[in-house]
């Protein structure tokens, strides 16, 4: 168990040490993944950006995710339902959120670079696949999916990723509350606070000791 998402981010950074001070860009999957990604980026002295995704639902049914740049990863049920209005609404919301989080700045240029896409966990892989597709659409030459836990040990590398970096890959991916001792909901305000520090995010911070809770 990790103490919290920042504790997990510092631990994850140790597995990504080879990218320290390179041309790589860290992308946090909104919203919880941004907290983990912020710690990875700060520890490794890399720039940070977000990858905004939005869940698509019809009633109680989870139909998949849509994201920036027209990327979508939908379940087969989406084609069998009248999901078009919900998909369009999710796209508009994702675009508005991205604009607000970046404070009007353009997305980081990924052309020819390595994109390290970070989420706080991978369960089905749908969200990570969409986030990797966004990085690829923006010109990333190499896409790395990185997460503290998951997907399951026998799951393949997420679609769109060249490599998966995960600290733990249990047979069955546990709920977040079993991974993090403290697992609060990440608010828009917290992401916006992190975003305000992005212009200087390439400056290396002295890494705090990696602490972990009881295993």
C-alpha positions as CSV (number, residue, x, y, z in Angstrom):
1,X,0.0,0.0,0.0
2,X,1.2,3.5,-0.9
3,X,0.7,6.3,1.6
4,X,-1.0,8.4,-1.1
5,X,-0.7,9.3,-4.8
6,X,2.4,11.4,-4.4
7,X,4.1,8.6,-2.5
8,X,3.3,6.4,-5.5
9,X,4.5,9.0,-7.9
10,X,7.9,9.1,-6.3
11,X,8.2,5.3,-6.3
12,X,7.1,5.2,-9.9
13,X,9.8,7.8,-10.8
14,X,12.5,5.3,-9.7
15,X,11.4,3.0,-12.5
16,X,11.6,5.8,-15.0
17,X,15.0,7.1,-14.0
18,X,16.5,6.6,-17.4
19,X,14.3,9.5,-18.7
20,X,15.7,12.0,-16.2
21,X,16.5,15.3,-17.9
22,X,15.7,14.0,-21.4
23,X,13.2,15.4,-23.9
24,X,10.4,13.3,-22.5
25,X,7.1,14.8,-21.4
26,X,5.0,13.5,-18.6
27,X,1.2,13.5,-19.3
28,X,-1.2,13.1,-16.3
29,X,-4.5,11.5,-17.0
30,X,-7.1,13.7,-15.4
31,X,-7.8,14.0,-12.7
32,X,-6.2,11.5,-10.2
33,X,-3.4,10.7,-12.6
34,X,-2.2,14.3,-12.6
35,X,-1.2,14.1,-9.0
36,X,0.9,11.0,-9.6
37,X,2.3,12.5,-12.8
38,X,3.2,15.8,-11.1
39,X,5.4,13.9,-8.7
40,X,7.0,11.9,-11.5
41,X,7.7,15.1,-13.5
42,X,9.2,17.0,-10.6
43,X,11.4,14.1,-9.5
44,X,12.8,13.6,-12.9
45,X,13.0,17.2,-14.0
46,X,10.6,16.8,-16.9
47,X,7.8,19.1,-18.2
48,X,4.2,18.1,-17.3
49,X,0.9,18.4,-19.2
50,X,-2.6,16.9,-18.9
51,X,-4.4,14.4,-21.0
52,X,-8.1,15.2,-20.5
53,X,-10.6,12.3,-20.7
54,X,-14.3,12.2,-20.1
55,X,-16.4,9.2,-19.3
56,X,-19.4,8.5,-21.5
57,X,-22.4,7.1,-19.7
58,X,-26.0,6.3,-20.6
59,X,-27.9,5.8,-17.4
60,X,-26.0,3.3,-15.4
61,X,-24.0,2.0,-18.4
62,X,-20.4,3.0,-18.8
63,X,-19.9,3.4,-22.6
64,X,-16.3,4.3,-22.6
65,X,-14.2,7.5,-22.8
66,X,-13.6,10.4,-25.1
67,X,-10.8,12.8,-25.0
68,X,-9.0,15.7,-26.6
69,X,-8.2,15.8,-30.4
70,X,-11.3,13.7,-31.2
71,X,-9.9,10.5,-29.6
72,X,-12.4,8.0,-28.3
73,X,-12.4,4.5,-26.9
74,X,-16.0,3.2,-26.7
75,X,-17.4,-0.1,-25.7
76,X,-19.6,-2.1,-28.2
77,X,-22.7,-1.1,-26.2
78,X,-22.2,2.5,-27.4
79,X,-22.9,1.5,-31.0
80,X,-26.1,-0.2,-29.9
81,X,-27.5,2.7,-28.0
82,X,-28.3,6.3,-28.8
83,X,-25.1,7.5,-27.4
84,X,-24.3,10.3,-29.9
85,X,-25.6,13.2,-27.7
86,X,-23.7,11.9,-24.7
87,X,-20.5,11.5,-26.7
88,X,-20.8,15.0,-28.1
89,X,-21.5,16.5,-24.7
90,X,-18.5,14.7,-23.2
91,X,-16.2,16.0,-26.0
92,X,-17.3,19.6,-25.4
93,X,-16.7,19.2,-21.7
94,X,-13.3,17.6,-22.2
95,X,-12.2,20.5,-24.4
96,X,-13.5,23.1,-21.9
97,X,-11.7,21.4,-19.1
98,X,-8.4,21.2,-21.0
99,X,-8.6,24.9,-21.8
100,X,-9.2,25.8,-18.1
101,X,-6.4,23.5,-16.8
102,X,-3.8,24.8,-19.2
103,X,-4.8,28.4,-18.5
104,X,-5.1,29.1,-22.2
105,X,-1.6,27.7,-23.0
106,X,-1.3,25.2,-25.9
107,X,-0.7,21.6,-25.3
108,X,3.0,20.7,-25.0
109,X,4.6,19.8,-28.3
110,X,5.2,16.0,-28.4
111,X,6.6,15.8,-32.0
112,X,9.4,13.2,-32.0
113,X,9.5,13.0,-28.2
114,X,8.8,10.4,-25.6
115,X,5.5,10.7,-23.9
116,X,5.1,9.2,-20.4
117,X,1.4,8.8,-19.8
118,X,0.7,8.4,-16.1
119,X,-2.5,7.3,-14.3
120,X,-3.1,6.4,-10.7
121,X,-4.2,2.9,-11.7
122,X,-5.2,0.8,-14.7
123,X,-8.2,-1.5,-14.5
124,X,-9.8,-2.1,-17.9
125,X,-7.1,-0.2,-19.9
126,X,-9.7,1.8,-21.8
127,X,-8.8,5.2,-20.4
128,X,-5.0,4.5,-20.7
129,X,-5.5,3.4,-24.3
130,X,-7.3,6.7,-25.1
131,X,-4.6,8.7,-23.3
132,X,-1.9,7.0,-25.3
133,X,-3.8,7.6,-28.5
134,X,-3.9,11.3,-27.8
135,X,-0.1,11.3,-27.2
136,X,0.4,9.5,-30.4
137,X,-1.9,11.8,-32.3
138,X,0.3,14.7,-31.1
139,X,3.4,13.2,-32.7
140,X,5.0,11.3,-29.8
141,X,7.6,9.0,-31.2
142,X,7.5,6.7,-28.1
143,X,4.6,6.3,-25.7
144,X,5.1,4.8,-22.3
145,X,2.1,3.9,-20.1
146,X,3.1,4.2,-16.5
147,X,1.1,3.5,-13.3
148,X,1.7,2.4,-9.8
149,X,-0.6,-0.6,-10.0
150,X,-2.2,-2.6,-12.8
151,X,-3.3,-3.9,-15.2
152,X,-3.5,-7.5,-14.2
153,X,-0.4,-9.6,-14.6
154,X,-1.6,-11.4,-17.6
155,X,-3.0,-8.3,-19.4
156,X,-1.2,-7.0,-22.5
157,X,0.4,-3.6,-22.9
158,X,-2.3,-1.0,-23.3
159,X,-3.3,-0.2,-26.9
160,X,-1.1,2.6,-28.3
161,X,1.7,2.2,-25.8
162,X,5.2,0.9,-26.7
163,X,5.9,0.0,-23.1
164,X,4.1,-0.5,-19.8
165,X,5.8,0.5,-16.6
166,X,3.9,-0.6,-13.5
167,X,5.2,-1.2,-9.9
168,X,2.7,-3.9,-9.3
169,X,0.6,-6.1,-11.5
170,X,-1.6,-8.3,-9.3
171,X,-3.7,-11.1,-10.7
172,X,-6.8,-9.0,-9.9
173,X,-6.4,-5.3,-9.8
174,X,-7.6,-4.1,-6.4
175,X,-9.8,-1.0,-5.8
176,X,-8.0,2.3,-5.2
177,X,-8.7,2.2,-1.5
178,X,-6.7,-1.0,-1.3
179,X,-3.7,0.6,-3.1
180,X,-3.6,4.0,-1.3
181,X,-3.8,4.5,2.4
182,X,-5.2,8.0,1.7
183,X,-7.1,8.3,-1.5
184,X,-9.1,11.5,-1.7
185,X,-11.1,12.7,-4.6
186,X,-9.0,14.9,-6.8
187,X,-10.8,18.2,-7.5
188,X,-10.5,20.6,-10.4
189,X,-9.0,23.1,-8.0
190,X,-6.1,20.8,-7.2
191,X,-5.4,20.1,-10.8
192,X,-5.5,23.9,-11.5
193,X,-3.1,24.5,-8.7
194,X,-0.7,22.0,-10.1
195,X,-1.1,23.5,-13.5
196,X,-0.1,26.9,-12.3
197,X,3.4,25.5,-11.6
198,X,3.9,23.8,-15.0
199,X,6.0,26.5,-16.6
200,X,8.8,25.8,-14.2
201,X,8.2,22.0,-14.0
202,X,11.5,21.2,-15.8
203,X,13.4,22.4,-12.7
204,X,14.5,19.5,-10.7
205,X,13.3,19.4,-7.1
206,X,15.3,17.6,-4.5
207,X,13.6,14.2,-4.3
208,X,11.9,13.4,-1.0
209,X,12.6,10.0,0.5
210,X,10.3,7.3,-0.9
211,X,8.1,6.2,1.9
212,X,5.7,3.4,1.7
213,X,3.0,2.1,4.0
214,X,2.9,-1.4,5.3
215,X,2.9,-4.1,2.6
